[in-house]
Amino acid sequence: MGFVALFGALILPISASAQLCSCASPPSVQASDAGTELAGTGTFSLSWDLHHIGNLYDGSDFLSDDDLERSAQNLQFSLNYGLTDRISTTVSWNYVEQKLITSQTKEASGFGDLSVLGKYQLHAPNFGAQYDLSIGAGVGIPTGDAYKRQNSILLQPDLQPGSGVWSGILWGYFHQTFLPATNWNLLATVLYQFNDDYQRFPGADTDYHPGNQLFARLGTAWKHDSELQLFFMSRFRHATRHKVDGNEIFASGGSYLLGEAGVSVPVLSMLVLRVSGRIPVWQHVNGTQPATSWGVTAGISYQFQLSDRFSF
């Protein structure tokens, strides 16, 4: 199913050589931007992300942009719900469509992995200390298919909709406002995902370990009285090398720093639209690998409140 059709229908109601980066972030990563909710309140979010890769790098050195074309589209469903005024849970799932064009075209699509994240608010903002500080932990569940084939040949891991592994998640969130002095505020999140091994080739006793990943976000946002918000973010990702039976794959993993700018606009009392774009600021890959060219994200979120019997 095409992404334009799927996204429209829903809104209207990491291989052994030349490893490509894992373009579509795990659902837990995109959902980590949100903090905790009050008891009995929640936010349902639907977002579409397009990530384009067309630049070939050796370490931090740009080589060319003519050898390949790579894209990953990610449609994410996320529910963030407050169990108490300090404890929230976030459940995320995504649909992934990946395409790689070199001398031939390889592509795969399907539902990805499910993530469940528990969050605890250490400090709630008040007039004397206007910051929100939260921590959390969770698990990534390998619900997505990690064994897609094309012409009977198993596709490389970074083209698969699913990771094939269970993963642990550690999370932190900070948000500081400066009212009434200014409408500018400061935001930061960090998420670390550590992965288990899985049997990459069915029937073979070979342990494949996707690299662990660190994601961090730091930036600022300006909020108008009308609730319209502009935001400017730096996003950093570091991925360790993949391993096969404990041996590192040289051309895998790296560090990536992206700059992002966007806007969120309330359209109804409980609905918010969000659009953003991002470009690379600095990238360093292990060995020779393709890296990010650009990316765009569009999403809609719905805020709701349930009765007290659905909270603790």
Residue pairs with C-beta under 8 A, 6 or more apart in sequence:
1 109
3 48
3 73
3 75
3 97
6 75
6 95
7 46
7 48
7 75
10 46
10 75
11 46
11 300
14 21
14 22
14 157
14 158
14 163
14 210
14 211
14 213
14 239
14 242
14 252
14 253
15 156
15 157
15 158
16 244
16 249
17 251
18 251
18 288
18 289
19 156
19 158
19 242
19 249
19 251
19 252
19 253
19 287
19 289
20 53
20 70
20 100
20 156
20 158
20 159
20 289
20 290
21 53
21 158
21 239
21 254
21 256
21 285
21 289
21 290
21 291
21 292
22 158
22 210
22 213
22 239
23 51
23 53
23 70
23 71
23 72
23 98
23 158
24 49
24 51
24 72
24 73
24 74
24 94
24 96
24 98
24 112
25 49
25 74
25 215
25 237
26 112
26 113
26 115
26 140
26 163
26 167
26 193
26 213
27 76
27 78
27 92
27 93
27 94
27 112
27 113
27 114
27 115
28 90
28 92
28 115
28 117
28 138
28 140
28 169
28 171
28 191
28 193
29 191
29 193
29 215
30 47
30 49
30 74
30 76
30 78
30 92
30 94
31 45
31 76
31 78
31 80
31 90
31 92
31 115
31 117
32 90
32 117
32 171
32 173
32 189
32 191
32 215
32 217
33 189
33 217
34 43
34 45
34 78
34 80
34 90
35 88
35 119
35 121
35 132
35 134
35 173
35 175
36 82
36 86
36 87
36 88
36 119
36 120
36 121
36 132
36 134
36 173
37 43
37 80
37 81
37 82
37 88
38 82
38 85
39 82
39 83
39 84
39 85
39 308
39 311
39 312
40 82
40 305
40 306
40 307
40 308
40 310
40 311
41 81
41 82
41 303
41 304
41 305
41 306
42 79
42 80
42 81
42 82
42 303
42 304
42 305
42 306
43 79
43 80
43 81
43 301
43 302
43 303
43 304
44 77
44 78
44 79
44 301
44 302
44 304
45 76
45 77
45 78
45 79
45 80
45 299
45 300
45 301
45 302
46 75
46 76
46 77
46 78
46 299
46 300
46 301
47 75
47 76
47 78
47 274
47 297
47 298
47 299
47 300
48 73
48 74
48 75
48 76
48 297
48 298
48 299
49 73
49 74
49 75
49 76
49 295
49 296
49 297
50 71
50 72
50 73
50 295
50 296
50 297
51 71
51 72
51 73
51 74
51 292
51 295
52 70
52 71
52 292
52 293
52 294
52 295
53 68
53 69
53 70
53 71
53 72
53 290
53 291
53 292
53 293
54 65
54 68
54 69
54 70
54 290
54 293
55 62
55 64
55 65
55 280
55 290
55 291
55 292
55 293
56 62
56 63
56 64
56 65
56 67
56 68
56 288
56 289
56 290
56 291
57 63
57 283
57 284
57 285
57 288
57 289
57 290
57 291
58 285
58 287
58 288
59 284
59 285
59 286
60 282
60 283
60 284
63 288
65 293
67 102
68 100
68 101
68 102
68 290
69 100
69 101
70 99
70 100
70 101
70 290
71 98
71 99
72 96
72 97
72 98
72 99
73 96
73 97
73 98
74 94
74 95
74 96
74 97
74 112
75 94
75 95
75 96
76 92
76 93
76 94
76 95
77 92
77 93
77 94
78 90
78 91
78 92
78 93
79 90
79 91
79 92
80 88
80 89
80 90
81 88
81 89
81 90
82 88
82 311
83 89
83 311
83 312
84 311
84 312
85 121
85 124
86 120
86 121
86 124
87 118
87 119
87 120
87 121
87 312
88 118
88 119
88 121
89 116
89 117
89 118
89 119
90 115
90 116
90 117
90 119
90 138
91 114
91 115
91 116
91 117
92 114
92 115
92 117
93 111
93 112
93 113
93 114
93 115
93 143
94 111
94 112
94 113
95 109
95 110
95 111
95 112
95 161
96 109
96 110
96 111
96 112
96 144
96 161
97 107
97 108
97 109
98 107
98 108
98 109
98 158
98 159
98 160
98 161
99 105
99 106
99 107
100 106
100 107
100 159
106 150
106 155
106 156
106 159
107 150
107 159
108 148
108 150
108 155
108 159
108 160
108 161
109 161
110 144
110 145
110 148
110 161
110 162
111 143
111 144
111 145
111 161
111 162
112 143
112 144
112 161
112 162
112 163
113 140
113 141
113 142
113 143
113 144
113 162
113 163
114 140
114 141
114 143
115 138
115 139
115 140
115 141
115 169
116 138
116 139
116 141
117 136
117 137
117 138
117 169
117 171
118 136
118 137
118 138
119 134
119 135
119 136
119 171
119 173
120 134
120 135
120 136
121 132
121 133
121 134
122 133
122 134
122 135
123 129
123 131
123 132
123 133
124 132
125 131
125 132
125 175
125 177
130 176
130 177
130 178
130 179
131 174
131 175
131 176
131 177
132 173
132 174
132 175
132 176
133 173
133 174
134 172
134 173
134 174
135 171
135 172
135 173
136 169
136 170
136 171
136 172
136 173
137 168
137 169
137 170
137 171
138 168
138 169
138 171
139 166
139 167
139 168
139 169
140 163
140 165
140 166
140 167
140 168
140 169
140 193
140 195
141 166
142 162
142 163
142 164
142 165
142 166
142 198
143 162
144 160
144 161
144 162
144 163
145 160
145 161
145 162
146 157
146 160
146 161
146 162
146 163
146 164
146 198
147 154
147 160
147 164
147 202
148 154
148 155
148 159
148 160
148 161
149 155
154 201
157 163
157 164
157 200
157 208
157 210
157 242
163 195
163 210
164 198
164 200
164 208
164 210
165 195
165 196
165 197
165 198
165 209
165 210
166 195
166 196
167 193
167 194
167 195
167 196
168 193
168 194
169 191
169 192
169 193
170 191
170 192
171 189
171 190
171 191
171 192
172 189
172 190
172 191
173 188
173 189
174 186
174 187
174 188
174 189
175 185
175 186
175 187
175 188
176 185
176 186
176 187
177 185
178 184
178 185
183 222
183 223
183 224
184 220
184 221
184 222
185 220
185 221
185 222
185 223
186 219
186 220
187 217
187 218
187 219
187 220
187 221
187 231
187 233
188 216
188 217
188 218
188 219
189 215
189 216
189 217
190 214
190 215
190 216
190 217
191 214
191 215
191 216
192 212
192 213
192 214
192 215
193 212
193 213
193 214
193 215
194 212
195 209
195 210
195 211
195 212
196 209
197 207
197 208
197 209
198 207
198 208
199 205
199 206
199 207
199 208
200 206
200 207
200 208
200 244
206 244
206 245
207 243
207 244
207 245
207 246
208 242
208 243
208 244
209 242
209 243
209 244
209 246
210 242
211 239
211 240
211 241
211 242
211 243
211 252
211 253
212 239
212 240
213 237
213 238
213 239
213 240
214 236
214 237
214 238
214 239
215 235
215 236
215 237
216 235
216 236
216 237
217 233
217 234
217 235
217 236
218 233
218 234
218 236
219 231
219 232
219 233
219 234
219 260
220 231
220 232
221 229
221 230
221 231
221 232
222 229
222 230
222 231
223 229
226 266
227 266
227 272
228 263
228 264
228 265
228 266
229 263
229 264
229 265
230 261
230 262
230 263
231 260
231 261
231 262
231 263
231 264
231 276
232 259
232 260
232 261
233 259
233 260
233 261
233 262
234 257
234 258
234 259
234 260
234 281
235 257
235 258
235 259
235 260
235 278
236 255
236 256
236 257
236 258
237 255
237 256
237 258
238 253
238 254
238 255
238 256
239 252
239 253
239 254
239 255
240 253
241 248
241 249
241 250
241 252
241 253
241 286
242 248
242 249
242 252
242 253
243 249
250 286
250 287
251 285
251 286
251 287
251 288
251 289
252 286
252 287
252 289
253 285
253 286
254 283
254 284
254 285
254 286
254 289
254 291
255 283
255 284
256 280
256 282
256 283
256 284
256 291
256 292
257 280
257 281
257 282
257 283
258 278
258 279
258 280
258 281
258 292
258 295
259 278
259 279
259 280
259 281
260 276
260 277
260 278
261 276
261 277
261 278
262 274
262 275
262 276
262 277
262 297
263 274
263 275
263 276
264 272
264 273
264 274
264 275
265 272
265 273
265 274
266 272
266 273
267 273
270 302
270 303
270 304
271 300
271 301
271 302
271 303
272 300
272 301
272 303
273 298
273 299
273 300
274 297
274 298
274 299
274 300
274 301
275 296
275 297
275 298
275 299
276 296
276 297
277 294
277 295
277 296
277 297
278 294
278 295
278 296
278 297
279 292
279 294
279 295
280 291
280 292
280 293
280 294
283 291
283 292
285 291
